[in-house]
């Protein structure tokens, strides 16, 4: 992978990352009413943030965390296209090369397999919600209701409809607060693509060769061995 990154504890970060990340981690104060949104990059965190912002909640007595996962094959494709428009990242124009980097964990923010495997150890805890990008795509209404229930907020039919209207992919794509169209040109090169590209599932099938699909399946089975069958909503 490209070497012009900020390396912190063995993980590569973009150069614009705050350099004293360790102090930020150690000194950050979490409050009881906080809701922490977690994900590996390009897994749907913007989707989840928009939903969270449209669901108002009062104070709670326990910190809560929501972790969103996505089919890693789609994460590969989304990450490849995103890093093409990131000015501060000297990535590769070759999808084949990026694919190999991803399998090896030699991409920004490290290995998807390690990230997901680690956070899945929290599954089943009262203050931890696991949700997938695929669930949001398949049934947004049910997913929003599940999230609001987890946050202790009962939405009225009108409130639920308002959330659904404002967090559709098209609405987010048109919203300057979520589409990153106002990001400075020294951060994103908008001439090369959009921050919010397609917002679909299964786009990896338009990019992977048969050989790549087989190679990915092999690594996935090796890396994620021991996890419960049926845990992931994708095939």
N, C-alpha and C positions, 0 to 999 in steps of 0.2 A: 504494500500500500504506500501511498505518498507519505513522506516523512515530515512535512511541514505542519505538524500538529503540536498541541500542548499535551504532554504526557503527564498524567497524574496517577500514581499508584498502579502503573502498568496499563492504564487505559488511555486511548487517544481521544482528545477533545478538540473542537475547532479552536483556532487561535484567538477568536474573540471571547472565549470563555474567561470568566474572572479567574485570574491567576492564583489568587489565594483561596482556592476552592476548599482546601482542608480546613482553614479557619472558619469559612462560611458554614461548612458542615458541622463543625464542633461547637460553634457559638450560636447557631440558629435556634431560636426559641419557638417551640411548638406549643400552641394554646389548645385548650380543651375543645374549643369550637371549630378548630381547623379541620378541613377536609383536604387530604393529600391526594393528588392525582398522579398516578404512576404509569409509565409505559416505556418500552423500548422505542426508539425513534421510528416514526412512520408507521405507527400501529393504530392511529386513530385518536391520539390525545387531544387534537383540536376539536374533534367531534364531542369528546367527553367534557372538555372544558366549556364548550358552548352550552351543553345540556346543564352542567353544574351552575353556570351563571344565570340561567333562566329559571332555576329552581331555588327560590329563596328559602332559607332555613333559619330558624331561631337558634339560640345557643343550645349546645349539647353537653353532656357530662363525659364524653369519651371521644378522643381523637379518632377519626375514621379515615380509611384509605381505600381508594378505588383503583384497581389495577386492570388496565385494558390490554388484551392480547389480540394478535392478528395472525392469520396464516403467514408463516415466515416466507413463503414463496412470494406472496404479494408484497411483503416487507422488502424483499430483495429488489423487486421491480420499482417500487415507490422510492426506496432509498437511492437507487441508481439515478432515477430522473431528478430527484431533489438535489443530489450532490452535483449534478451538472449545472444547476443554476446558482449554487453557492459559490460566490466569488472567492471567499477566503479559503476554499478547499480545493487543492489541486488533486482532483480525483482522476478517473480514467474515462476516456471516451469509449472504451471497450466494455460492453456488457459482459462478455465472457470473462474478462479479467476481474471485474467487480464481483461476479458470481463466485469466483474462486476465493477472492478475499473474504467474502461473507461466510463461506463454509469454514474458512480457517479462523474466523473471528478477527481478522485484520482490517476492520473497518472502524469508522468513528464510533465511539462509545462502546467498542468491544463486541463480544460475542452475544448474539441473540439467544443462543442456547443456554449460556451461563446466566444471563439476565433473567430469562423466563423461569428456568429451573430453580433459581434461587428464590424468586418472589413467590413461586407456587407453594413453597413451604409454609406460607401464611394462610393458604386456603383452609377454610373451615373456622377461622377465628371470627369472633363476633363483630369486630370492628374492621373487617377486611372483606371487600366485595370484589369478586373476579367477574369480569364481563368481557365479551369479545366484540371485535369490529363486525364480525359476521352476524352476531345477534342484533346489533344496531341496524344493520342493513336488512335483515330478514323481517324484523318486527320492532320498529322504532317505538311504537306506542307502548308495547309491553316492556321494552327495555327502560324507557323513561319512567314508567310506573315502578319498576323494580328499583331503579336508582333512587327515586323520591322516597320510596318506602324505607330503603336502607338509611337514608338521611333523616328519617323521622318526619317527613313532610307529606301530608295528604293533599294532593292536588284536586281542585274542583275540575269538572269537565271543561270549563272555560279556560282555566289555567293550563290544563294539559294540552288543549288544542293550541294555545298560544306558544307553548314550548315546542310542540311538534312543527308548527309553522316556521319558527325562527331557527330551528336546528336542522332543517333539511339540508342536504348537501348543496342544493342550488342557492338557498338563502345564505349559507356560509360562504359560498363562492362569490356572491355579490356583496358581501359585507366587508368593508375595508378593514374592520377590526380583526377579522379572521382570515382574510385571503392574503395578507402580507403584501398587498400591492403598494403600500406606503413604506415598505422597508427600503432603506437607502441603497443606492446602486453599488456601493462598495461592500454590501452584504449579499444582495441577491441580484443576479442579472436577469431581469424580467424579459429580456428579448429571447432568452433561451427556453423559457417555459413558465409555467404557473406553479405557485406553491400548492394550491389545491387543484389537482390535475383531473382525475376521473371520479374518484370516490366510489369505486365498485369493488366487488370481490371476484377473484378468479382471473385477473388480468395477466397473471403469471403464465397462463396457458398460451398467451400471444407472444411470449418471449422465450420460454424454456424450450430447448430441444429435448428430444426423447432421452438422449444421453445425460443431459443436465438434470432432468426430472428423476432419473434413476439414481444418479449420484447424490442428489439432494435427499431422496428417500432413505438412502443408505446411511448418510450422516445423521439424519433426523432420528432414525431408529437407534443408532448407537448413542447419541447424545442424550436422548430423552428416555432411555430405557429405565424402567422402574416406576414410571409414573402410571397412574390409573388409566386403564383403557377407557376410551370415550370421553376423556377429559377435554380434548380439543374438538371444536365444532366443525372442523374442516376434515376432508377425507385424506 
